[in-house]
Amino acid sequence: MDKFVIKRKRTSEEFLSSSITSDGTDPQQVPSISSTQVPSSSSAHGPKVPYVDVPSPQATSTVVDEEVSRWDLQTDTAMRKPILSYHPNDQDKVRRAYMQRGPCQPKNFPFPQKLMGQKKPSNRRFNEAWFLKHGSWLEYSISKDAAFCLPCYLFRSCGKGKGVCDAFVNAGFSNWSQPDKLEKHVGNQNSVHNDAYMKSRELLQESHHLRNIVRRQTTEEGLGYMIRVNASIDCMRFLLCQGLASRGHDESDTSHNQGNFLELLKYTAEHNDSIKSEVLKKAPGNNKLTSPDIQKEIVSAAAMETMDVIRADIGDSLFAVMVDESRGVSIREQMAVCIRYVNKEGCIIKRFIGIIHVLETTAISLKNSVDALLSKYGLNIMRLRGQCYDGASNMQGEYNVLKALILKENPSAYVVHCFSHQLQLALMNVAQKHGDVALFFTIVSEVVTIVYASCKRRDVLRQKELARVVELVEKGERLTGSGLNQETCLKRPSDTRWGTHYNTLLSLILMFPSILEMLEIVSREGTSEARGKAYAFLILMPTFDFVFTLLGITNELSQALQRKDQDIVNAMNLVKISKEQLQTMRDDGWNSLMNDISAFCAKNNITVPKMMSPYVPLGRGRRNLQEETNLHHFQVGLFNKDSEESFAKSYW
């Protein structure tokens, strides 16, 4: 007997289409595929059906060959396993595989006849034309000579109600004399058959699958996440480059100023629609990427990337470390570490690499912290060729200090004490040891405190200085031009920077008359404590002793030593020149200094004592005092003694 081929559709669009072409053929028919054997069955009213070669489906992109083989899918409807017998995780895959095969619809098959009807029995058989009318769901079983419904077989267990019948699912429909039962099986729009049919359509639509929906949502969420991440990173990078704080005092939604980071992010969003649709209020509540922890992570990531660039720039070059201890606002002992190296272009580079919180300031603890930091960034301590510290005993001493511990491990790590720091230590030591100089700087510091104790006093001092400068310009005693007669103010001196003392003294010289007027106002209108101090300073400042104490010879050296491009050879030459200047000033500078002091005293109505008269110390009795002239006191006791101490300091 001739073999008959069961046709099926290849795509879901062809399967779901129920239209008929103009030539009467079924558009769902596709070329035949490979065959499998289906057992025959006999009917009491029909001929014995031989074995028929039935094509097996190709594996699609959705259902792979291994899964089809494992599920043992049957083309003949009567031999299929119930859907619920498959594993719950495989049921939708099995449904999709059957639907991609399409309904079992034999073409040009001699459908067997059988007698039907009680009053007038007649031979009836399945009409192939029914495939044209109900081709989207109707199936025919060759072995059982019965019709089945593919959507109901796949989804019948999912619903109950009118239209649910075992005839098209389990036993099959074979009452060929009543074809209207096919229409009744379809039912109305809300029938179970139509519900199963719609579920089959949705299952075949890949875009409606849960995994695709999740994948699409995941993709959209991923894009939004990347936009938020990049926006936060860009804002934080800007703040880091500008050295601005990211946090605000009040970052709540009702705050008018939420801090630099959030305000910059809002500004960026207002000028970029793609960012505006994803950040801040438009972002998920648990994924805004604006929390303080996220900001800290971005800063940490930026620090790591920066260190990677620095490490790559260093390469295998030799380097030096500069270490200093400091105490932050949080009252925690910290150690700042910088490295200095020569890059591939031959330029001297100095980079800050980190601040380490140290629990102890012992040499062993500091050594372990330095080792840990260098190891963290892949810097070998054996490549170390220089150490630079301040004068602290736990770093710069001779035995069992940080310097000595590193030298034991690497003898080539030479120690160089900062020349500028040595200069500052020398000058401050001289100033503290000499009584008159120490009193002078104490007065200067207290004057700055009194004058700048309130904004009102600052404004009064600024107005008086402005009026005095205008008067001098009108008299022709002050030159005018670009950069001249700029507004000045008193600067508070710092014990660790001699340059601040020098700038304070310069401001004091320029504003001397205005400062005296300001002290007179404070002595009349200030508080009781301020009035007493102001009155004392009005007595001490307009004196020859106060004016004489003016040190500025070493300021040029201090500025030169702090230049970034300074090297050790030039620094040693500058120190040598400074020592020569000190010696020259000691030998030949007395007359020029006296001329300058006399001119300043005459300008400010300060009496200049006769140099050969006996020296009378201010505020002290003459009892038990060694008699000396003013010349001997100022030249030998003050001028020469200070220059000798500066010249002979062990720091040099």
C-alpha positions in Angstrom: 0.0 0.0 0.0 1.1 3.5 -0.7 2.7 5.4 2.1 0.9 8.5 3.4 2.6 11.6 4.7 1.3 13.6 7.6 1.9 17.3 7.0 2.7 19.9 9.7 3.5 23.6 9.9 7.0 24.8 10.7 6.4 28.2 12.4 3.9 29.4 15.0 2.5 32.0 12.6 1.6 29.3 10.0 0.1 27.2 12.8 -2.1 30.0 14.2 -3.3 31.1 10.8 -6.6 29.4 9.8 -7.1 31.1 6.4 -7.4 29.1 3.2 -5.6 30.1 0.0 -7.4 30.9 -3.2 -6.6 27.5 -4.7 -8.2 25.6 -1.8 -5.0 24.3 -0.3 -4.1 24.6 3.4 -1.3 27.2 3.9 -0.2 25.3 7.1 1.1 22.4 5.0 4.9 22.2 4.9 7.2 19.7 3.3 7.4 16.3 4.8 10.1 15.3 7.3 11.7 12.1 8.4 9.4 9.2 9.4 8.7 7.0 12.4 6.5 3.9 12.7 3.0 4.2 14.1 1.2 0.9 15.1 -2.0 0.1 13.2 -5.4 -0.6 14.8 -8.5 -2.3 13.6 -12.0 -1.1 13.8 -15.1 -3.1 13.9 -16.6 -1.2 11.1 -13.6 -0.5 9.0 -10.7 -2.1 7.2 -7.5 -3.0 8.9 -5.0 -0.1 8.6 -1.4 -1.0 7.7 1.7 0.6 9.3 2.2 4.1 8.1 5.4 6.1 8.0 4.8 9.3 9.9 7.4 12.1 9.9 9.2 13.1 13.0 9.8 16.8 13.8 13.1 18.6 13.5 14.6 20.1 16.5 14.0 23.8 16.7 15.8 26.6 18.5 13.4 26.3 21.4 13.4 22.6 21.9 16.7 20.8 21.3 17.1 17.2 20.0 18.0 15.8 23.4 14.9 17.1 25.0 12.6 15.8 22.3 14.2 12.4 22.5 13.9 12.3 26.3 10.2 13.3 26.2 9.3 10.6 23.7 6.8 12.8 21.8 4.2 10.9 19.7 2.8 12.1 16.5 -0.3 9.9 16.7 -2.7 11.6 19.1 -4.1 8.4 20.7 -0.6 7.3 21.8 0.4 10.5 23.6 1.0 10.6 27.3 -1.1 13.0 29.4 0.5 16.4 29.8 0.4 16.2 33.5 2.5 13.1 33.5 5.6 15.2 32.5 7.7 17.0 35.0 6.3 20.4 35.9 9.4 22.1 34.7 9.0 20.3 31.3 5.3 20.7 30.7 5.4 24.0 28.9 8.4 22.8 26.8 6.4 19.7 25.8 3.4 21.9 24.9 5.5 24.1 22.8 7.1 21.2 21.0 3.7 19.7 20.1 2.5 23.0 18.9 5.5 23.6 16.8 4.9 20.2 15.2 1.3 21.2 14.5 -1.9 19.1 14.5 -1.7 15.6 13.2 -3.6 15.9 9.9 -3.1 13.1 7.3 -3.6 14.2 3.8 -4.9 12.0 0.9 -5.5 9.2 3.4 -8.3 6.6 2.8 -10.2 7.3 6.0 -12.0 4.1 7.0 -15.8 4.0 6.9 -18.2 2.6 9.5 -21.9 2.2 9.9 -23.7 4.9 11.9 -27.3 5.7 12.7 -30.1 3.6 14.2 -33.1 4.1 11.9 -31.2 4.2 8.6 -27.6 3.1 9.2 -25.1 4.3 6.6 -21.4 4.3 6.1 -19.7 7.4 7.4 -16.1 8.5 7.7 -13.9 11.4 8.6 -14.1 14.3 6.1 -10.7 15.7 5.1 -12.4 19.0 4.4 -12.8 19.5 8.1 -9.1 20.1 8.3 -9.6 23.2 6.1 -12.3 24.6 8.4 -10.7 23.7 11.8 -7.1 23.3 10.7 -5.7 25.2 13.7 -6.8 22.6 16.2 -8.3 19.5 14.7 -6.3 16.3 14.7 -6.9 12.8 13.4 -5.6 9.6 14.9 -4.9 6.9 12.4 -4.6 4.2 15.0 -7.9 5.0 16.7 -9.9 6.5 13.8 -11.0 9.4 15.9 -10.6 13.2 16.0 -8.9 15.1 18.8 -8.3 18.8 19.8 -4.7 19.7 20.1 -5.1 22.9 22.3 -7.5 21.1 24.6 -5.1 18.1 25.0 -2.4 20.6 25.9 -4.4 22.9 28.2 -7.6 20.9 29.1 -6.4 20.3 32.7 -6.0 24.1 33.2 -9.7 25.0 33.0 -13.2 23.8 33.7 -16.7 24.8 32.4 -18.9 24.6 29.4 -17.2 23.0 26.4 -15.0 20.7 28.4 -15.4 17.2 27.1 -13.3 14.1 27.2 -14.3 13.2 23.6 -11.7 15.5 22.0 -9.1 14.7 24.6 -9.1 11.2 25.9 -11.5 8.9 23.9 -11.6 11.0 20.8 -14.5 12.1 18.7 -15.7 9.6 16.0 -19.4 10.3 15.5 -18.9 11.3 11.8 -22.7 11.7 11.3 -22.8 14.8 13.6 -20.1 17.2 12.3 -21.9 20.0 14.1 -20.3 18.7 17.3 -17.1 20.3 16.1 -18.7 23.7 16.2 -20.2 23.0 19.6 -16.8 22.0 20.8 -15.4 25.3 19.8 -18.2 27.1 21.7 -18.4 30.8 22.3 -15.7 33.3 23.0 -15.3 32.3 26.6 -15.4 28.6 26.1 -12.7 26.3 27.5 -11.6 25.4 24.0 -11.1 29.1 23.1 -9.3 29.6 26.4 -7.0 26.7 25.6 -6.5 28.0 22.1 -5.5 31.5 23.4 -3.1 30.0 25.9 -1.5 28.1 23.0 -1.1 31.3 21.0 0.5 33.1 24.0 2.8 30.2 24.6 4.0 30.3 21.0 4.7 34.0 21.2 8.3 34.2 22.4 8.0 37.8 23.5 5.3 36.8 26.0 7.3 34.0 27.6 8.3 34.6 31.2 11.9 34.1 30.5 11.9 36.6 27.7 9.9 39.1 29.8 12.4 38.6 32.6 15.3 38.9 30.2 13.8 42.1 28.7 13.2 43.5 32.1 16.7 42.5 33.1 18.1 44.2 30.0 16.1 47.4 30.6 17.1 47.4 34.3 20.7 46.8 33.3 20.7 49.8 31.0 19.1 52.0 33.6 21.6 50.7 36.2 24.5 51.6 33.9 23.1 55.1 33.4 22.8 55.6 37.1 26.2 54.2 37.8 27.9 56.4 35.2 26.1 59.5 36.4 27.1 58.9 40.0 30.7 58.2 38.9 30.9 61.3 36.8 29.6 63.5 39.6 32.0 62.0 42.1 35.0 62.3 39.8 34.2 66.1 39.4 34.0 66.5 43.1 37.3 64.6 43.7 39.1 66.6 41.0 38.0 69.9 42.6 38.6 68.7 46.1 35.0 69.3 47.2 33.1 67.4 49.9 30.3 65.2 48.6 28.0 65.0 51.7 25.6 67.7 52.9 24.4 68.6 56.3 20.8 67.7 55.4 20.2 65.3 52.5 16.5 64.7 53.0 14.0 65.3 50.2 12.7 68.4 51.9 16.2 70.0 52.1 17.0 73.0 49.9 20.7 72.0 49.8 21.3 68.2 49.8 25.1 68.5 49.5 27.4 68.8 46.5 27.0 65.3 45.2 23.1 65.2 45.1 22.9 68.8 43.9 25.4 68.1 41.1 23.5 64.9 40.1 20.3 66.9 39.9 21.9 69.6 37.8 23.3 66.9 35.5 19.9 65.2 35.2 18.2 68.5 34.3 20.5 68.9 31.3 20.4 65.3 30.1 17.1 63.7 29.4 18.5 60.1 29.3 19.9 60.6 32.8 16.8 62.4 34.1 14.6 59.4 33.3 16.7 57.0 35.4 18.1 58.8 38.4 16.9 60.2 41.7 13.1 60.0 42.0 12.8 58.0 38.7 15.1 55.3 40.0 14.0 52.3 42.0 13.8 53.0 45.7 16.4 50.4 46.5 18.7 51.1 43.5 19.3 54.8 43.3 23.1 54.5 43.8 23.3 57.8 45.8 23.8 56.5 49.3 26.8 57.4 51.4 28.1 53.8 51.1 27.9 54.0 47.3 29.8 57.3 47.3 32.5 55.8 49.5 32.8 52.8 47.2 33.2 55.1 44.1 35.9 57.1 45.9 37.7 53.8 46.8 37.4 52.6 43.3 38.8 56.0 42.0 41.7 55.7 44.5 42.5 52.2 43.3 42.4 53.3 39.6 44.6 56.3 40.4 47.1 54.1 42.2 47.2 51.7 39.3 48.2 54.6 37.0 50.8 55.8 39.5 52.1 52.2 39.9 52.4 51.9 36.1 54.1 55.2 35.9 56.7 54.1 38.4 57.4 50.8 36.7 60.8 49.5 37.9 62.1 53.0 38.9 63.7 53.7 42.2 61.7 55.9 44.6 61.8 57.7 47.9 59.2 57.9 50.7 58.1 61.0 52.7 56.3 60.2 55.9 54.7 62.6 58.4 52.3 62.2 61.3 49.2 64.3 61.8 46.1 64.4 63.9 42.8 64.9 62.0 39.6 66.6 63.1 38.4 63.3 64.5 41.4 63.3 66.9 42.9 60.2 65.4 46.6 59.7 64.9 47.3 59.4 61.2 50.4 58.9 59.1 50.5 60.5 55.6 52.8 58.8 53.1 54.1 60.3 49.8 56.5 58.9 47.2 58.9 60.7 45.0 60.3 59.2 41.8 61.6 60.0 38.3 59.2 58.9 35.6 60.1 57.6 32.1 60.3 61.1 30.7 62.9 62.1 33.3 60.6 64.4 35.3 60.6 64.3 39.1 57.1 63.3 40.3 55.8 63.4 43.8 52.5 61.6 44.6 50.4 61.2 47.7 49.5 57.5 48.1 47.6 57.3 51.3 46.8 58.1 54.9 47.2 55.3 57.5 45.4 55.3 60.8 48.0 54.2 63.4 47.0 53.0 66.9 50.5 53.5 68.2 53.3 55.9 67.2 56.1 53.5 68.1 58.8 52.9 65.5 57.8 49.2 65.1 54.1 50.2 64.5 55.0 52.9 62.0 57.4 50.5 60.2 54.7 47.8 59.9 52.2 50.4 58.5 54.7 51.6 55.9 55.5 48.0 54.8 51.8 47.2 54.6 51.0 50.2 52.4 54.0 49.6 50.0 53.0 45.9 49.7 49.4 46.8 49.0 50.4 48.8 45.9 53.1 46.4 44.8 56.1 48.6 45.7 59.2 46.7 46.7 61.0 48.3 49.7 64.3 47.1 48.2 63.8 49.7 45.4 63.6 52.4 48.1 66.5 54.9 47.9 65.4 57.8 50.1 63.6 58.5 53.4 62.3 61.9 54.5 60.7 62.6 57.9 60.3 65.4 60.3 62.4 65.8 63.5 60.2 63.5 65.7 62.3 61.2 67.9 60.4 58.0 66.8 61.4 58.7 63.2 64.6 60.7 63.0 66.5 59.3 66.0 69.6 57.1 65.9 68.5 53.8 67.4 65.4 51.6 67.1 63.5 54.3 65.1 61.7 54.2 61.8 64.7 55.4 59.9 67.0 52.8 61.5 64.6 49.9 61.0 64.3 50.7 57.3 68.1 51.1 57.0 68.6 47.7 58.5 66.4 46.1 55.8 67.7 48.3 53.0 71.0 50.1 53.6 70.5 52.1 50.3 67.5 53.9 51.7 69.4 57.1 52.6 67.8 59.6 55.0 67.5 63.3 54.1 66.0 65.7 56.6 63.9 68.4 54.9 66.0 71.5 54.7 63.0 73.8 55.0 61.9 72.0 58.1 65.4 72.3 59.6 65.3 76.0 58.9 62.0 76.4 60.6 63.2 74.4 63.6 66.3 76.4 63.9 64.6 79.8 63.8 61.8 78.8 66.2 64.4 77.4 68.6 66.3 80.7 68.5 63.1 82.6 69.0 62.0 80.5 72.0 65.4 80.6 73.7 65.9 84.4 73.7 63.7 86.2 76.1 63.2 89.4 74.2 62.5 87.6 70.9 60.1 85.2 72.7 58.3 88.2 74.2 58.1 89.9 70.8 56.4 86.9 69.1 54.0 86.5 72.1 52.9 90.1 71.7 52.5 89.7 68.0 50.3 86.6 68.5 48.1 88.3 71.1 47.7 91.4 69.0 46.4 89.3 66.1 44.0 87.5 68.5 42.6 90.8 69.9 42.3 92.6 66.6 40.6 89.6 64.8 38.5 88.5 67.7 35.4 89.9 66.0 34.2 90.8 62.5 33.5 94.3 63.8 37.1 94.9 64.8 38.3 93.6 61.4 36.1 96.0 59.6 37.2 98.9 61.7 40.9 98.0 61.1 40.2 97.7 57.4 38.5 101.1 57.2 41.3 102.8 59.2 44.0 101.3 57.0 42.1 102.3 53.8 41.8 105.9 55.1 45.5 106.0 55.9 46.5 104.7 52.5 44.4 107.2 50.8 45.9 110.0 52.8 49.5 108.8 52.0 48.6 108.6 48.3 47.3 112.2 48.3 50.4 113.4 50.0 52.6 111.6 47.5 54.2 109.4 50.1 52.8 106.2 48.6 53.3 105.1 45.0 50.3 104.0 42.9 50.2 101.4 40.2 49.1 97.9 39.3 49.6 95.5 42.2 50.4 98.3 44.7 48.5 99.2 47.8 46.6 96.0 47.9 44.4 95.3 50.9 46.3 93.5 53.6 45.4 91.8 56.8 47.1 90.3 59.8 47.9 86.6 59.5 48.1 84.3 62.4 51.6 82.8 62.7 52.2 79.1 62.9 54.9 77.4 64.9 55.8 75.0 62.1 56.1 77.5 59.3 58.5 80.4 59.6 57.0 82.0 56.5 53.8 82.7 58.4 55.8 84.6 61.0 57.5 86.6 58.3 54.2 87.5 56.6 52.7 88.5 60.0 55.6 90.8 60.6 55.3 92.4 57.2 51.6 93.1 57.8 52.4 94.5 61.2 55.0 96.9 59.7 52.6 98.1 57.0 49.6 98.5 59.3 51.4 99.6 62.4 49.6 103.0 62.9 46.2 101.5 62.1 46.8 98.6 64.6 47.7 101.1 67.3 44.5 103.0 66.7 42.6 99.8 66.8 44.2 98.9 70.2 43.1 102.3 71.5 39.5 101.6 70.6 39.7 98.1 72.2 41.2 99.6 75.4 38.1 101.9 75.7 35.3 99.7 74.4 36.4 96.1 74.7 35.7 93.6 77.4 37.6 93.9 80.7 40.2 91.3 79.7 40.6 92.7 76.2 40.9 96.3 77.6 43.8 95.2 79.9 45.7 93.4 77.1 45.2 96.3 74.6 46.4 98.8 77.2 49.5 96.8 77.8 50.3 96.4 74.1 49.9 100.1 73.6 52.7 100.5 76.1 54.9 97.8 74.7 54.5 98.1 71.0 55.5 101.8 70.3 59.0 101.2 71.9 62.4 100.8 70.4 62.7 97.3 71.9 59.7 96.1 70.1 60.6 97.7 66.7 64.2 96.4 66.9 63.2 92.8 67.1 62.5 92.1 63.4 63.9 89.0 61.7 63.4 88.6 58.0 66.8 87.7 56.6 66.0 84.0 56.2 62.6 84.3 54.5 64.1 84.1 51.0 65.9 80.9 52.0 62.7 79.4 53.4 60.8 80.1 50.2 63.6 78.7 48.0 63.9 75.5 50.0 60.2 74.8 49.5 60.3 75.0 45.7 59.0 71.8 44.0 61.9 71.7 41.6 64.6 72.1 44.2 67.3 69.5 44.4 69.8 68.7 47.1 72.8 70.4 45.4 71.0 73.7 45.1 69.6 73.4 48.6 73.1 72.9 50.1 74.3 76.0 48.2 71.3 78.0 49.5 72.1 77.0 53.0 75.7 78.0 52.5 74.7 81.4 51.1 72.3 81.9 54.0 75.1 81.2 56.5 77.3 83.7 54.7 74.5 86.3 54.8 74.1 85.7 58.5 77.8 86.2 59.0 77.8 89.3 56.8 74.9 90.8 58.7 76.6 90.1 62.0 79.8 91.9 60.8 78.5 94.7 58.6 74.8 94.9 58.9 74.4 96.8 62.2 74.5 100.3 60.7 72.0 99.6 57.9 69.7 97.9 60.4 69.9 100.9 62.7 69.1 103.3 59.9 66.0 101.3 59.0 64.8 101.1 62.6 65.4 104.8 63.1 63.4 105.7 60.0 60.5 103.5 61.1 60.5 105.0 64.6 60.6 108.6 63.2 57.7 107.8 60.9 55.6 106.4 63.8 56.6 108.9 66.5 58.6 106.4 68.5 61.6 107.7 70.6 65.0 106.3 69.7 67.2 106.1 72.8 70.8 107.2 72.8 73.1 104.3 72.2 75.7 105.4 74.7 73.1 105.9 77.5 72.6 103.1 80.1 70.0 100.5 79.1 66.8 100.6 81.2 64.7 97.4 80.7 61.0 98.1 80.3 59.0 97.1 83.4 62.0 95.8 85.4 63.9 97.4 88.3 67.5 98.3 88.1 68.5 96.3 91.2 70.7 93.3 90.5 71.1 94.2 86.9 74.4 94.4 85.1 75.0 97.9 83.8 75.3 98.1 80.1 74.7 100.7 77.4 71.9 100.6 74.9 74.5 100.0 72.2 75.9 96.9 74.0 72.4 95.5 74.8 71.0 95.8 71.3 74.1 95.1 69.3 75.9 92.5 71.4 73.1 91.0 73.6 70.4 90.9 71.0 71.7 91.3 67.4 74.9 89.4 67.6 73.6 86.7 70.0 70.7 85.8 67.8 72.8 85.7 64.6 75.3 83.5 66.4 72.7 81.0 67.6 71.1 80.8 64.2 74.6 80.3 62.7 75.6 77.7 65.2 72.5 75.6 65.3 73.2 71.9 65.0 70.5 71.5 62.3 72.9 72.9 59.8 
